[in-house]
């Protein structure tokens, strides 16, 4: 280590964005040792140089071994990597861009949507890792800066000691033997490195199924015929067409006339082109500028980029220069995407192919359910903007959210290959709902957790499904990590709280203290069926667990209310942002103390004291204590008059 690296290691240069939600504040950079710095650096920029790569004489080969490889760093890949790592797996995350987040990143700027779209049944906002990330973003990024969203995702990943992150790195080869992936190879031309990576389980979160393609996994492209799965919304005849891609832009009012001259290759847009495409505001536009579904969205990417840019600039020319929108005079673009936001490419085939009838609840519930979806069945014509006589979408709302089974998240013919995101095992009709990033995120958490357990137990994903005891452990692990699985509740045999009795300083008649032990951690808006709630008096409010016999406890998990009845996403659209609270959610407990009472004692001993919390899920670990009772004392919320807690686990 040279002098500059040593100074960095002790915190004399740079700064840290690290925020701990699981205990005391993150270790300051100045408190890190040189060994800590070396270990972190090796995860972020591994340089275990061995030999020159065969037939790549100017590239350096780096050998890596891990438990789980995650290919693709969009929201599915980020959540898969984090969940696998937090469940004990050593993870290598390979991302072909310089930033994480995929379509949600500053390169595309598409806001995350999902099950929370249900207006008839509100309150189904995704929980788990996505909720953690959204709450951090709302609290720390009120200015709606996309680059800070990128940085938040980067911080989450590089702060996880079990993850090695490879940015600007493309996976391009897989070695497969007897239906098992033995290794993959990826390249980073920026650093002139080839990475040869061995793992036990491989997760394809690339969206385009690049890992599955290299591994020889069975896959599908395009529309199935209506008769194949009996789907009323399917095409009469199968084809290879997909949904198209979009390029977005943002604009703002500069307070003075801002002229615009389009390039010669921009499209000429008229009112005819906009027959079914509304131009009302232009601070953020427009998902309906969609093109390329009747082409190959992978191999024709450059053509698709060119056509989309031509349409975007043509639409902006129409807004600025047609005379139809005079209030746009002072407006100008301040950003335009250069990376097409992709909706659909290849889909991998699993042991179960999700269909329209599954999502509509016509086939019953899955015994191997691991996450939820709920976006409408949302079809877009492959011809997109080039077919102005067709509406840009046809949407069929679903009456209920639906569960996604484990069998749709692993490959049918490659034994140790899993998937999450736009490439899960589904028919095209089902895909039109599953494709959105909220659903991709929870699929990622399910896949990463399952991959970690498979690596730990040295079994395949199919064997995990077949072993019903281990399948239940997977589901209970997901619930413990705040993943929502419809109709499943906490039945964790290790949760000591379930053997306790409960009392509180006060409780609303409909929000009894005992609700924190019923296993459910969300309510319909306006109801208190599954949480304790009490008015915050001058001394706050408390809730207490007590055991008949002394009980040894070393870990406590708290689930607070974070306002699931509202949308919570980062968007450049003022209309979508209206109603979203870009701050800590008012219902969430802000300041609290966790204490215990020893057997035979009358006094309480403080274990943890937290101030400034904005997270829904909090975990606290401490040296084992023998307790007769445990108390959570709420001192303040982030604005609500009630102390609210869904669950206490011990």
C-alpha positions as CSV (number, residue, x, y, z in Angstrom):
1,X,0.0,0.0,0.0
2,X,1.4,3.4,-1.0
3,X,1.1,6.6,1.0
4,X,-2.0,7.8,-0.9
5,X,-3.8,4.5,-0.3
6,X,-2.9,4.5,3.3
7,X,-4.2,8.1,3.8
8,X,-7.5,7.1,2.1
9,X,-7.8,4.0,4.3
10,X,-7.8,6.1,7.5
11,X,-10.3,8.6,6.1
12,X,-8.1,11.6,5.5
13,X,-9.5,11.9,2.0
14,X,-12.9,11.5,0.6
15,X,-16.2,10.9,2.5
16,X,-18.7,8.2,3.3
17,X,-22.3,8.0,2.4
18,X,-22.8,4.9,4.5
19,X,-26.0,4.8,6.6
20,X,-26.7,2.0,9.0
21,X,-30.2,0.9,9.6
22,X,-29.4,-2.1,11.7
23,X,-27.7,-0.7,14.8
24,X,-25.2,2.0,15.7
25,X,-24.0,4.5,13.1
26,X,-21.7,3.1,10.4
27,X,-18.1,3.1,11.2
28,X,-16.5,6.4,10.2
29,X,-13.8,6.2,7.5
30,X,-11.3,7.5,10.1
31,X,-11.9,4.4,12.3
32,X,-11.2,1.9,9.5
33,X,-7.9,0.0,9.6
34,X,-5.6,-0.4,6.6
35,X,-6.7,-4.1,6.5
36,X,-10.3,-3.1,6.3
37,X,-9.5,-0.8,3.4
38,X,-7.6,-3.5,1.5
39,X,-10.5,-5.9,1.9
40,X,-13.0,-3.4,0.7
41,X,-10.8,-2.5,-2.3
42,X,-10.4,-6.1,-3.3
43,X,-14.2,-6.5,-3.4
44,X,-14.7,-3.4,-5.5
45,X,-11.7,-3.7,-7.7
46,X,-10.4,-7.3,-7.6
47,X,-6.9,-7.6,-9.1
48,X,-5.7,-11.1,-8.3
49,X,-3.7,-11.3,-11.5
50,X,-2.7,-14.7,-12.7
51,X,-1.8,-15.0,-16.3
52,X,-2.5,-13.4,-19.6
53,X,-5.8,-14.6,-21.1
54,X,-5.6,-17.1,-24.0
55,X,-6.0,-15.3,-27.3
56,X,-6.4,-12.0,-25.4
57,X,-2.7,-11.2,-24.9
58,X,-3.4,-7.6,-23.7
59,X,-6.0,-8.7,-21.2
60,X,-5.3,-9.9,-17.6
61,X,-7.2,-12.9,-16.3
62,X,-8.7,-12.7,-12.8
63,X,-10.0,-15.9,-11.1
64,X,-12.9,-15.4,-8.7
65,X,-14.8,-18.0,-6.6
66,X,-18.1,-17.3,-4.9
67,X,-21.4,-18.9,-3.8
68,X,-23.7,-16.9,-6.1
69,X,-23.1,-15.0,-9.4
70,X,-25.7,-12.4,-10.3
71,X,-25.5,-11.2,-13.9
72,X,-27.3,-7.9,-14.4
73,X,-27.4,-4.9,-12.1
74,X,-30.9,-3.6,-12.7
75,X,-33.4,-3.6,-9.8
76,X,-33.8,-7.3,-10.0
77,X,-30.0,-7.9,-9.9
78,X,-29.4,-5.4,-7.1
79,X,-32.1,-7.0,-4.9
80,X,-30.9,-10.5,-5.8
81,X,-27.3,-9.7,-4.9
82,X,-28.3,-7.9,-1.6
83,X,-30.6,-10.7,-0.5
84,X,-28.1,-13.4,-1.3
85,X,-25.3,-11.6,0.5
86,X,-27.4,-10.8,3.6
87,X,-28.4,-14.4,3.8
88,X,-24.7,-15.4,4.0
89,X,-23.7,-16.1,0.4
90,X,-20.5,-14.7,-1.2
91,X,-21.7,-12.9,-4.3
92,X,-20.2,-11.5,-7.5
93,X,-22.5,-9.0,-9.2
94,X,-21.7,-8.4,-12.8
95,X,-23.1,-5.2,-14.4
96,X,-22.4,-4.1,-18.0
97,X,-23.0,-0.4,-17.2
98,X,-21.2,2.1,-15.0
99,X,-24.2,2.4,-12.7
100,X,-26.8,0.2,-11.1
101,X,-30.6,0.3,-11.4
102,X,-31.2,-0.5,-15.1
103,X,-34.3,1.3,-16.3
104,X,-34.6,3.1,-12.9
105,X,-31.1,4.6,-13.2
106,X,-30.2,8.1,-14.4
107,X,-29.5,6.6,-17.8
108,X,-33.2,5.9,-18.5
109,X,-35.1,7.6,-15.6
110,X,-38.2,5.4,-15.5
111,X,-40.0,5.4,-12.2
112,X,-40.6,2.1,-10.5
113,X,-44.2,0.8,-10.5
114,X,-45.8,-2.4,-9.4
115,X,-48.5,-3.8,-7.2
116,X,-49.1,-0.5,-5.5
117,X,-51.1,0.6,-8.6
118,X,-54.2,-1.1,-7.2
119,X,-56.8,1.6,-6.6
120,X,-59.6,-0.7,-5.7
121,X,-57.3,-2.5,-3.2
122,X,-54.7,0.0,-2.2
123,X,-52.0,-0.7,0.3
124,X,-50.1,-3.3,-1.7
125,X,-46.8,-1.4,-2.1
126,X,-43.9,-3.8,-2.3
127,X,-42.1,-4.3,1.0
128,X,-38.6,-5.9,1.7
129,X,-35.5,-4.6,0.1
130,X,-37.3,-2.3,-2.4
131,X,-39.1,-0.6,0.5
132,X,-35.8,-0.1,2.3
133,X,-34.3,1.5,-0.7
134,X,-37.3,3.7,-1.4
135,X,-37.5,4.9,2.2
136,X,-33.8,5.9,2.1
137,X,-34.3,7.7,-1.2
138,X,-37.4,9.6,0.0
139,X,-35.6,10.7,3.2
140,X,-32.3,11.6,1.7
141,X,-33.2,12.7,-1.8
142,X,-36.1,15.2,-1.5
143,X,-34.8,17.1,-4.5
144,X,-35.5,14.1,-6.8
145,X,-32.0,13.8,-8.1
146,X,-31.5,10.7,-10.3
147,X,-27.8,10.6,-9.8
148,X,-28.3,10.3,-6.1
149,X,-30.6,7.3,-6.7
150,X,-27.7,5.8,-8.6
151,X,-25.4,6.6,-5.7
152,X,-27.8,5.1,-3.2
153,X,-27.9,1.8,-5.1
154,X,-24.1,1.8,-5.4
155,X,-23.8,2.5,-1.7
156,X,-26.1,-0.4,-0.8
157,X,-24.1,-2.8,-2.9
158,X,-20.5,-1.8,-2.0
159,X,-21.4,-1.5,1.7
160,X,-22.3,-5.1,1.7
161,X,-19.2,-7.1,2.7
162,X,-20.3,-10.3,0.9
163,X,-20.6,-8.6,-2.5
164,X,-17.9,-8.2,-5.1
165,X,-19.1,-5.6,-7.7
166,X,-17.9,-5.6,-11.3
167,X,-19.1,-2.6,-13.1
168,X,-18.7,-1.9,-16.9
169,X,-18.3,-5.7,-17.2
170,X,-20.1,-7.9,-19.7
171,X,-20.7,-11.6,-19.2
172,X,-20.2,-13.3,-22.5
173,X,-19.5,-17.0,-21.9
174,X,-20.5,-19.9,-19.7
175,X,-19.0,-23.4,-19.3
176,X,-21.7,-26.0,-18.9
177,X,-21.3,-29.7,-18.1
178,X,-24.1,-32.2,-17.5
179,X,-26.7,-29.5,-17.2
180,X,-24.7,-27.5,-14.6
181,X,-23.0,-24.1,-15.1
182,X,-19.4,-24.6,-13.9
183,X,-18.1,-21.1,-14.6
184,X,-18.8,-17.9,-16.5
185,X,-16.5,-15.4,-18.1
186,X,-16.9,-11.6,-18.2
187,X,-14.8,-8.8,-19.6
188,X,-14.1,-5.2,-18.6
189,X,-12.3,-3.4,-21.4
190,X,-11.9,-0.3,-19.2
191,X,-9.6,-2.2,-16.9
192,X,-8.4,-4.7,-19.5
193,X,-9.5,-7.6,-17.2
194,X,-11.2,-10.9,-18.0
195,X,-13.0,-12.4,-15.0
196,X,-13.3,-16.2,-14.8
197,X,-15.9,-16.8,-12.1
198,X,-16.9,-20.1,-10.4
199,X,-20.0,-20.3,-8.3
200,X,-22.6,-22.8,-7.0
201,X,-25.7,-20.9,-8.2
202,X,-26.0,-18.5,-11.1
203,X,-28.8,-15.8,-11.3
204,X,-29.7,-14.3,-14.7
205,X,-31.0,-10.8,-14.0
206,X,-29.8,-9.3,-17.4
207,X,-33.4,-8.8,-18.7
208,X,-32.1,-10.1,-22.1
209,X,-31.3,-13.6,-20.7
210,X,-27.7,-13.3,-21.7
211,X,-26.5,-15.7,-19.1
212,X,-29.2,-18.2,-20.0
213,X,-28.3,-17.8,-23.7
214,X,-24.7,-18.6,-23.0
215,X,-25.7,-21.6,-20.8
216,X,-28.0,-23.1,-23.4
217,X,-31.2,-22.5,-21.3
218,X,-34.5,-23.1,-22.9
219,X,-36.2,-19.8,-23.7
220,X,-39.0,-18.1,-25.5
221,X,-39.4,-14.9,-27.6
222,X,-42.6,-13.1,-28.6
223,X,-46.3,-14.0,-28.4
224,X,-47.7,-17.5,-27.8
225,X,-50.8,-18.6,-29.7
226,X,-54.0,-18.3,-27.8
227,X,-54.6,-22.0,-27.8
228,X,-51.3,-22.9,-26.1
229,X,-52.3,-21.8,-22.6
230,X,-56.0,-21.0,-23.2
231,X,-55.3,-17.3,-22.7
232,X,-58.1,-15.1,-23.9
233,X,-55.8,-12.1,-24.3
234,X,-53.2,-14.0,-26.4
235,X,-52.6,-13.6,-30.1
236,X,-54.5,-16.0,-32.4
237,X,-51.2,-16.9,-34.0
238,X,-47.7,-17.1,-32.4
239,X,-45.0,-14.7,-33.5
240,X,-41.6,-13.4,-32.5
241,X,-42.7,-9.8,-31.9
242,X,-42.2,-8.1,-28.5
243,X,-43.0,-4.9,-26.8
244,X,-40.8,-2.0,-27.9
245,X,-38.3,0.3,-26.2
246,X,-38.6,3.9,-25.1
247,X,-36.3,6.9,-24.7
248,X,-37.4,9.5,-22.1
249,X,-36.5,13.2,-21.7
250,X,-36.9,15.9,-19.1
251,X,-37.4,19.6,-19.6
252,X,-37.9,22.8,-17.4
253,X,-39.0,26.3,-17.6
254,X,-36.0,28.7,-18.0
255,X,-38.0,31.9,-17.5
256,X,-37.1,33.3,-21.0
257,X,-37.8,32.2,-24.6
258,X,-35.9,29.0,-25.4
259,X,-35.8,28.3,-29.2
260,X,-35.3,24.8,-30.5
261,X,-34.0,23.7,-33.9
262,X,-34.2,19.9,-34.5
263,X,-31.5,18.0,-36.4
264,X,-32.2,17.1,-40.0
265,X,-32.8,13.5,-39.1
266,X,-35.5,14.2,-36.5
267,X,-39.0,12.9,-37.4
268,X,-41.6,15.3,-38.6
269,X,-44.5,14.9,-36.2
270,X,-48.1,16.0,-36.8
271,X,-51.3,15.9,-34.9
272,X,-52.1,12.6,-36.7
273,X,-49.2,10.9,-35.0
274,X,-50.5,12.1,-31.6
275,X,-54.1,10.9,-32.1
276,X,-53.9,8.5,-29.1
277,X,-50.9,10.1,-27.4
278,X,-51.7,13.1,-25.2
279,X,-49.3,16.0,-24.8
280,X,-50.5,18.0,-21.7
281,X,-47.3,18.5,-19.8
282,X,-43.7,18.2,-20.9
283,X,-41.5,18.2,-17.8
284,X,-41.1,14.5,-18.4
285,X,-41.9,12.6,-21.5
286,X,-43.0,10.2,-22.8
287,X,-43.3,6.4,-22.3
288,X,-45.5,6.2,-25.4
289,X,-42.6,7.1,-27.6
290,X,-42.0,3.4,-28.1
291,X,-40.4,1.7,-31.1
292,X,-38.8,-1.6,-32.1
293,X,-41.1,-4.4,-31.0
294,X,-41.3,-5.6,-34.5
295,X,-37.5,-5.8,-34.6
296,X,-35.0,-7.7,-32.5
297,X,-34.7,-5.6,-29.4
298,X,-31.2,-7.0,-28.6
299,X,-29.4,-7.1,-32.0
300,X,-31.2,-4.1,-33.5
301,X,-30.4,-1.8,-30.4
302,X,-28.5,0.8,-32.5
303,X,-31.3,1.1,-35.0
304,X,-33.8,1.4,-32.2
305,X,-31.8,4.1,-30.5
306,X,-31.6,6.1,-33.7
307,X,-35.3,5.8,-34.4
308,X,-36.3,6.7,-30.9
309,X,-34.1,9.8,-30.8
310,X,-35.6,10.9,-34.1
311,X,-39.1,10.5,-32.6
312,X,-38.3,12.2,-29.3
313,X,-36.7,15.2,-31.1
314,X,-39.6,15.3,-33.5
315,X,-42.2,15.4,-30.7
316,X,-40.2,18.1,-29.0
317,X,-40.1,20.1,-32.2
318,X,-43.9,19.7,-32.5
319,X,-44.3,21.0,-28.9
320,X,-42.0,24.0,-29.4
321,X,-42.6,25.0,-33.0
322,X,-46.0,23.8,-34.2
323,X,-47.9,26.7,-32.5
324,X,-50.2,24.1,-30.7
325,X,-48.5,24.6,-27.4
326,X,-47.6,28.3,-26.9
327,X,-46.9,27.9,-23.2
328,X,-43.8,25.9,-24.0
329,X,-42.0,29.0,-25.2
330,X,-39.8,29.2,-22.1
331,X,-39.2,25.5,-21.8
332,X,-36.2,23.6,-23.0
333,X,-34.9,20.0,-22.6
334,X,-32.3,19.6,-19.9
335,X,-31.8,15.9,-20.4
336,X,-32.4,13.2,-23.0
337,X,-31.8,9.5,-22.7
338,X,-29.2,7.8,-24.9
339,X,-30.0,4.3,-23.6
340,X,-33.3,2.8,-24.9
341,X,-35.3,1.6,-21.9
342,X,-36.2,-1.9,-22.9
343,X,-39.4,-3.7,-22.1
344,X,-39.0,-7.2,-23.5
345,X,-36.5,-9.6,-25.1
346,X,-36.1,-13.3,-24.3
347,X,-37.8,-15.1,-21.5
348,X,-36.3,-18.2,-19.8
349,X,-38.4,-21.3,-19.3
350,X,-38.8,-22.7,-15.8
351,X,-40.6,-25.6,-14.3
352,X,-43.8,-23.5,-14.3
353,X,-44.7,-20.9,-17.0
354,X,-46.9,-18.2,-15.5
355,X,-50.0,-17.4,-17.6
356,X,-52.8,-15.0,-17.8
357,X,-55.0,-17.4,-15.9
358,X,-52.5,-17.7,-13.1
359,X,-52.4,-13.9,-12.7
360,X,-56.1,-13.6,-12.7
361,X,-56.4,-16.2,-9.9
362,X,-58.2,-18.8,-12.0
363,X,-55.7,-21.6,-11.1
364,X,-55.6,-21.3,-7.4
365,X,-52.6,-20.4,-5.2
366,X,-49.0,-21.7,-5.5
367,X,-47.6,-23.8,-2.7
368,X,-44.1,-22.3,-3.6
369,X,-45.2,-18.7,-3.7
370,X,-42.2,-16.3,-3.0
371,X,-43.3,-12.8,-4.0
372,X,-46.2,-10.7,-5.3
373,X,-47.1,-8.8,-8.5
374,X,-50.1,-6.7,-9.3
375,X,-49.5,-4.4,-12.3
376,X,-52.3,-4.8,-14.9
377,X,-52.0,-7.0,-17.9
378,X,-50.6,-4.2,-20.0
379,X,-50.1,-4.9,-23.7
380,X,-48.3,-2.6,-26.1
381,X,-48.5,-3.0,-29.9
382,X,-45.1,-4.1,-31.3
383,X,-45.2,-1.4,-34.0
384,X,-45.4,1.3,-31.3
385,X,-45.2,4.9,-32.5
386,X,-45.2,3.8,-36.1
387,X,-48.8,2.7,-35.9
388,X,-50.6,6.0,-34.8
389,X,-54.0,4.5,-35.5
390,X,-53.6,2.1,-32.6
391,X,-53.7,3.2,-28.9
392,X,-50.2,2.8,-27.3
393,X,-51.5,0.3,-24.8
394,X,-54.4,-1.9,-23.8
395,X,-54.6,-2.5,-20.0
396,X,-56.7,-5.1,-18.1
397,X,-56.8,-4.4,-14.4
398,X,-56.4,-7.4,-12.0
399,X,-58.9,-7.7,-9.2
400,X,-56.2,-8.9,-6.7
401,X,-52.5,-9.0,-6.4
402,X,-51.0,-12.4,-7.3
403,X,-48.2,-14.6,-6.1
404,X,-45.1,-15.7,-8.2
405,X,-43.9,-19.2,-7.6
406,X,-40.3,-20.4,-7.1
407,X,-40.7,-22.7,-10.1
408,X,-40.9,-19.7,-12.4
409,X,-37.6,-18.3,-11.1
410,X,-35.3,-21.2,-12.0
411,X,-34.4,-22.8,-15.3
412,X,-36.1,-26.0,-16.6
413,X,-33.0,-27.5,-18.1
414,X,-29.9,-25.8,-16.5
415,X,-29.9,-27.1,-13.0
416,X,-28.2,-24.3,-11.1
417,X,-29.5,-21.3,-13.1
418,X,-32.1,-19.0,-11.6
419,X,-33.6,-15.8,-13.0
420,X,-35.4,-12.6,-11.9
421,X,-36.7,-9.6,-13.8
422,X,-38.0,-9.3,-17.3
423,X,-36.8,-12.8,-18.2
424,X,-38.8,-15.0,-15.7
425,X,-40.7,-18.0,-16.9
426,X,-44.0,-16.6,-18.2
427,X,-46.2,-16.4,-21.3
428,X,-46.1,-13.1,-23.1
429,X,-49.5,-12.2,-21.7
430,X,-48.4,-12.8,-18.1
431,X,-45.1,-11.0,-18.9
432,X,-47.0,-7.8,-19.6
433,X,-47.7,-7.5,-15.9
434,X,-44.6,-9.2,-14.5
435,X,-42.2,-6.9,-16.5
436,X,-42.5,-3.7,-14.3
437,X,-39.6,-2.9,-11.9
438,X,-41.5,-3.2,-8.6
439,X,-42.3,-6.8,-9.5
440,X,-38.8,-7.4,-10.9
441,X,-37.3,-6.2,-7.5
442,X,-39.3,-8.6,-5.3
443,X,-38.5,-11.4,-7.8
444,X,-34.9,-10.5,-7.3
445,X,-35.2,-10.7,-3.5
446,X,-36.8,-14.1,-3.8
447,X,-34.3,-15.4,-6.3
448,X,-31.3,-14.1,-4.3
449,X,-32.6,-15.6,-1.0
450,X,-33.3,-19.0,-2.7
451,X,-29.9,-19.0,-4.3
452,X,-28.2,-18.3,-1.0
453,X,-30.0,-21.2,0.7
454,X,-29.3,-23.5,-2.2
455,X,-25.6,-22.7,-2.0
456,X,-25.6,-23.2,1.8
457,X,-27.5,-26.6,1.6
458,X,-25.7,-27.7,-1.6
459,X,-28.9,-28.4,-3.5
460,X,-30.4,-27.2,-6.7
461,X,-33.4,-24.8,-6.9
462,X,-35.6,-27.7,-8.1
463,X,-34.5,-29.7,-5.0
464,X,-35.4,-26.8,-2.9
465,X,-38.9,-26.8,-4.3
466,X,-39.3,-30.6,-3.9
467,X,-38.1,-30.5,-0.2
468,X,-41.3,-29.1,1.4
469,X,-39.5,-28.5,4.7
470,X,-36.8,-26.4,3.1
471,X,-39.3,-24.7,0.9
472,X,-41.2,-23.5,4.0
473,X,-37.9,-22.3,5.5
474,X,-37.3,-20.3,2.3
475,X,-40.8,-18.7,2.6
476,X,-40.3,-17.9,6.3
477,X,-36.9,-16.5,5.6
478,X,-38.4,-14.2,3.0
479,X,-41.1,-13.1,5.4
480,X,-38.5,-12.4,8.1
481,X,-36.8,-10.2,5.6
482,X,-40.1,-8.3,5.0
483,X,-40.9,-9.8,1.6
484,X,-44.6,-9.9,1.1
485,X,-46.1,-13.3,0.0
486,X,-49.9,-13.2,-0.3
487,X,-51.7,-15.3,2.3
488,X,-48.5,-16.3,4.1
489,X,-47.7,-15.1,7.6
490,X,-44.9,-15.5,10.2
491,X,-44.8,-19.0,11.6
492,X,-41.1,-19.0,12.4
493,X,-40.4,-21.5,15.1
494,X,-37.3,-19.5,16.1
495,X,-39.3,-16.4,16.9
496,X,-39.4,-16.3,20.7
497,X,-41.9,-13.4,20.7
498,X,-44.6,-15.9,19.6
499,X,-44.4,-17.6,23.1
500,X,-44.8,-14.3,25.0
501,X,-47.8,-12.4,26.3
502,X,-48.3,-8.7,25.4
503,X,-49.4,-5.6,27.1
504,X,-49.0,-1.9,26.3
505,X,-49.2,1.6,27.9
506,X,-52.4,2.1,25.9
507,X,-54.0,0.9,22.7
508,X,-56.7,2.0,20.3
509,X,-59.8,-0.3,20.6
510,X,-59.3,-1.6,17.1
511,X,-55.5,-1.7,17.3
512,X,-54.8,-4.1,20.2
513,X,-51.3,-4.8,21.4
514,X,-51.7,-8.5,20.8
515,X,-51.8,-7.8,17.0
516,X,-48.0,-7.6,16.9
517,X,-48.0,-11.4,17.4
518,X,-50.6,-12.4,14.7
519,X,-48.0,-12.9,12.0
520,X,-49.2,-10.2,9.5
521,X,-47.3,-7.0,8.8
522,X,-49.6,-4.9,6.6
523,X,-53.1,-3.6,6.8
524,X,-55.7,-2.3,4.4
525,X,-55.7,1.5,4.5
526,X,-57.6,2.9,7.4
527,X,-57.7,-0.4,9.3
528,X,-55.8,-1.6,12.3
529,X,-56.3,-5.4,12.1
530,X,-52.6,-6.3,12.2
531,X,-50.8,-3.5,14.2
532,X,-50.7,-2.0,17.6
533,X,-51.4,1.7,17.7
534,X,-51.6,4.1,20.7
535,X,-51.7,7.8,21.2
536,X,-48.3,9.4,21.9
537,X,-48.6,11.0,25.4
538,X,-46.0,13.3,27.0
539,X,-44.0,10.2,27.9
540,X,-44.6,8.5,24.5
541,X,-46.1,5.0,24.4
542,X,-44.7,1.5,25.1
543,X,-45.5,-2.1,24.2
544,X,-44.1,-5.0,26.2
545,X,-43.5,-8.8,25.7
546,X,-43.3,-11.0,28.8
547,X,-42.4,-14.7,29.2
548,X,-43.5,-17.1,31.9
549,X,-39.9,-18.4,32.1
550,X,-36.6,-16.5,31.7
551,X,-35.8,-16.3,28.0
552,X,-32.4,-15.7,26.4
553,X,-32.6,-13.1,23.6
554,X,-29.8,-11.7,21.5
555,X,-31.7,-10.2,18.5
556,X,-34.9,-8.2,18.1
557,X,-36.6,-7.2,14.9
558,X,-39.2,-4.5,14.7
559,X,-41.6,-3.8,11.8
560,X,-43.1,-0.3,11.7
561,X,-45.8,1.3,9.6
562,X,-44.4,3.3,6.6
563,X,-47.6,4.3,4.9
564,X,-48.3,1.6,2.3
565,X,-51.5,3.4,1.3
566,X,-49.4,5.9,-0.6
567,X,-47.2,5.6,-3.7
568,X,-43.5,5.9,-3.1
569,X,-41.2,6.2,-6.1
570,X,-38.7,8.6,-7.7
571,X,-40.1,10.2,-10.8
572,X,-39.5,13.3,-12.9
573,X,-43.2,13.6,-13.5
574,X,-44.8,16.2,-11.4
575,X,-48.2,14.5,-11.8
576,X,-46.8,11.2,-10.5
577,X,-44.9,12.8,-7.7
578,X,-48.0,14.6,-6.5
579,X,-49.1,12.8,-3.3
580,X,-45.7,11.2,-2.8
581,X,-44.0,12.3,0.4
582,X,-40.3,12.9,-0.3
583,X,-39.3,12.7,3.3
584,X,-39.5,10.2,6.2
585,X,-43.0,8.8,6.2
586,X,-45.1,10.3,9.0
587,X,-46.4,7.0,10.4
588,X,-42.9,5.6,10.9
589,X,-41.5,5.5,14.4
590,X,-38.6,8.0,14.6
591,X,-37.2,7.7,18.2
592,X,-37.4,4.7,20.4
593,X,-35.7,2.7,23.1
594,X,-35.4,-1.1,23.4
595,X,-35.0,-2.4,27.0
596,X,-35.3,-5.6,28.9
597,X,-36.1,-6.6,32.5
598,X,-34.1,-9.4,34.1
599,X,-35.9,-12.2,36.0
600,X,-36.8,-11.0,39.5
601,X,-35.8,-7.4,38.7
602,X,-38.1,-4.3,38.8
603,X,-35.8,-2.0,36.8
604,X,-35.4,-1.9,33.0
605,X,-32.0,-2.1,31.3
606,X,-31.5,-0.2,28.1
607,X,-30.3,-2.3,25.1
608,X,-30.7,0.1,22.2
609,X,-31.6,3.8,21.8
610,X,-32.4,5.0,18.3
611,X,-33.1,8.5,17.1
612,X,-34.0,9.7,13.6
613,X,-35.2,6.4,12.2
614,X,-37.1,6.4,8.9
615,X,-37.0,2.7,8.0
616,X,-39.9,0.2,8.3
617,X,-37.7,-2.8,9.2
618,X,-35.1,-2.5,12.0
619,X,-32.9,-5.2,13.4
620,X,-30.9,-5.0,16.6
621,X,-28.3,-7.5,17.8
622,X,-26.6,-7.5,21.2
623,X,-24.9,-9.8,23.7
624,X,-27.3,-12.4,24.9
625,X,-29.5,-11.4,27.8
626,X,-31.7,-13.4,30.0
627,X,-35.0,-11.6,30.0
628,X,-38.3,-11.8,31.8
629,X,-39.7,-9.1,29.6
630,X,-38.8,-6.9,26.7
631,X,-40.1,-3.3,26.1
632,X,-40.2,-1.1,23.0
633,X,-40.7,2.5,24.2
634,X,-41.7,4.9,21.3
635,X,-40.7,8.5,22.0
636,X,-41.6,10.1,18.7
637,X,-42.8,9.4,15.1
638,X,-42.0,11.3,11.9
639,X,-45.2,13.3,12.3
640,X,-48.1,11.0,13.1
641,X,-49.9,11.3,16.5
642,X,-50.0,7.5,16.9
643,X,-47.2,5.0,17.8
644,X,-47.6,2.1,15.4
645,X,-45.9,-1.2,15.3
646,X,-46.8,-4.2,13.1
647,X,-44.5,-6.8,14.6
648,X,-41.9,-7.5,17.2
649,X,-39.7,-10.6,16.7
650,X,-37.1,-12.0,19.1
